[in-house]
Amino acid sequence: MKQHEYLFDENIAIIVKDYFKRKGFKCEAVKELMKGETDSRIGQYALTNNKIIITLDKDFGEIFFNMGISVILLRLRNALPERIIDYLEKFFQERTGFTEKELPRLVVITEKKTRER
């Protein structure tokens, strides 16, 4: 499996992106690249640049179906940066990546479970 590249949506703190970047992940942040852009423009950027979007915005679930982009959607009640890091770390420990046949993919992470489509 190749290493995937991730795009952190504006609703996730830059410190989360920085944390995963220090851990060796290839990642960027919407806040640094295209702050204020529409979800569809962010989706188009992710599609064009082969990025998996990490977000708290459930609208990206719809964009996944419409555009065929890969999305990791965090549905956490208390989405503080340290909690986001904890849930993503757990997910990345259990799921080291995706094969090209598995993409596009929608992953929904909640406090209780992780679902994939």
Helices and strands as residue ranges (DSSP letters): E 5-8, H 14-22, E 26-29, H 30-33, H 39-48, E 51-55, H 59-67, E 70-75, H 81-94, G 100-102, E 106-110, E 114-116
